Amino acid sequence: MPNMSLIKNEMPAQAPEIRNKNFLEVTLGYTREQAIDEAKRCLNCKNKPCIGGCPVQIHIPEFIEEVAEGNFEAAYEIITRSSSLPAVCGRVCPQESQCEQKCVRGIKGEAVAIGRLERFVADYHNGGSIAKAVKPASNGHKVAVIGSGPSGLACAGDLAKKGYEVTVFEALHLAGGVLVYGIPEFRLPKAIVQKEINTLKELGVEIATNVIVGKTLTIEELKNEYGFEAVFIGSGAGLPRFMNIPGENLKGVYSANEFLTRVNLMKAYNSDSTTPIQKGKKVTVVGGGNVAMDAARCAKRLGADVTIVYRRTEKELPARLEEIEHAKEEGINFLFLTNPLEIKGDENGWVSGIRCQEMVLSKPDESGRAKPIPLEDSDFDVETECVIMSIGTSPNPLIKSTTKGLETQRWGGIIADETTGLTSLPGVYAGGDAVTGAATVILAMGAGKAAAAAMDTYIKSKGE
Amino acid sequence: MNQIIKKQILNPTVTLMEIDAPMIAKKAEPGQFIILRVDENGERIPLTIADYNREKGTVTIIFQIVGASTEALNHLNTGDYIQDFAGPLGKATETEGLKKVAVVGGGVGCAIAYPVAKKLHEQGCEVHSIVGFRNKDLVILEEEFKNASSKLVLMTDDGSYGEKGLVTDALKALIEDGNQYDTVITIGPLIMMKFVCSLTKTYGVKTIASMNPIMIDGTGMCGGCRLSVGGKTKFACVDGPDFEGFEIDFDEAIARSSIYKPFELKAHETLCNLYKMEVK
């Protein structure tokens, strides 16, 4: 008997007034009963539009059916046929604009909580299972993956399952990429990322940390000296963007990347950490994406009064819906239709405020997006001690500058075939933010998986 | 994990370590740097490569004990391991085609200036090295500079060794003597590099300064190492660390370098107290 409730089961969470003072995970996940009850809301409809909304095409109704029956391990097996990182994706995917947007139940009422179910299944498996993933028999071919973020891990996982000897090269001292330096503990606990990485290691994936491809080694060396038959570049987003307004180099102005790296990777969230970080009483975050929400909520947890400044309206915020809701509940202030003009400093070079102007939205242009236009004589000052710029990144130049023949877009993104990820160099594939510019974890994973399939075909065809 | 092959105390606050790092040694060039983490909970600190030996597979670092991390690093000994050691990062100093160069180093910055002087010397370039220290006890690498330069001027602030005065005094005298340099390369405290640049600007001698701002990843991700060069924001880790000296906004760089001073002093003090307790 399907559950015909129009709303999805709430997921238990820490109360806003408690969680905005700690770095523990905000949401607590479904119980078995809640998961089974929610799974029964799926109608297992004929067309299964949800699958088309998933960048890695998880067999969603199939796994949900198993959940409804209480067969959680069977559900896990179905998910991992398509996704290497279910515990991560269940937490950070923008489901409302992907699988859940397509859900038939969403036409009248709320979609089935696919993301929460995915998370439940992954957590159930990770919590209970002692079985290790089994390393498949080697097919004798070596492949290299550059970067251990979502695209690299997805690519490595798929190739390892096919028997490839995979080495992942990571520039930082810890594997995980944006999952460990960017996304905060309260949204994606590090232990979960570590668990997913350990699973890949059990599959035989080697992870070489502290190796900066483009500096320590070049792609040419990976191919010619180390014998990797194909290479995947998943080096991620790169240099943080700034607005080029006066005062951006004052003391107290951070890029979101730096702020989040200090808090997450360098553990400044731990009160006994030696990582220096400025804990302003008043912090202003510029931008409206997931990264801006993450930075704002970290600053809040470090004790600040936090305001997000965004030049469009709430409706246009690119962040995940749940993050916006959580941020609001936690007491983050929003200044919409506001654009910074100048960051002001005190006599010692520390940030003292931001001069902003009000914006209005134009009529939507051909792309359907409304442009923010400055409103004349609307300048006003916001008092602040710290500014976190979260307005995107431009691709990392290291690989491009040391790889002859690797073609890039004018803005620096690596040019790669949309379906295979093949770059201008034979045997070299790319995906994720290094290709698209800043996007989502799941899109990066999708690109990593697509490239893995293409690399497999490429290597097999060479052998024939 | 990378092993410390050799440790040598150069003076009370400056230590040299030779580290086993074959992959980095193979690629290292003068002007580049590495990033290390002393232990599992350590911060990432950038240190410029002071020397390298491709055959032996080692990289030499010379560091001044200024904060908690360098203090912890200094507590390691020959045979110990450094948790993380990554590089080489940054662009190498451009030395090609240079015929006559003045290399101006200050304090521990001399450790970075030395491999540049050495490479230029090996290329047949005429190298005039001017190295400055606060006093005699802090002098490092004197022999090495002698071997890598056709002229070496050693300055101390208090005149306790070499000549009394600042590196800019010596540089000015050499230029006034009619030495025409293709380039002046300067590495040392920001304030010293600032004054070197303002001096050479009056003579119109091209000057390159090696910047060492605060950074975390060192690979072009965090943006912490940004500085204004010619009115544009540049990132020392991928665009530098060498920049055209006349273009650098030194005052801004000096301000930014002090962001964590109070924090570092406190962390250093806490760690020293811990070591003291251990000794007891």
Interface residues (C-beta under 8 A of the other chain):
Chain A: A171 L172 H173 Y181 T209 N210 V211 I212 K215 T216 L217 G236 A237 G238 L239 P240 F242 N244 E248 N249 L250 K251 G252 Y254 S255 N257 E258 T261 R262 L265 M266 K267 S273 T274 T275 P276 Q278 G349 N396 P397 L398
Chain B: M23 I24 K27 R37 N41 G42 E43 R44 A68 S69 Q83 D84 F85 A86 G87 P88 L89 I216 D217 T219 G220 M221 C222 G223 G224 R226 L227 S228 T233 F235 V238 D249 E252 A255 R256 S258 I259 Y260 F263 E264 A267 L271
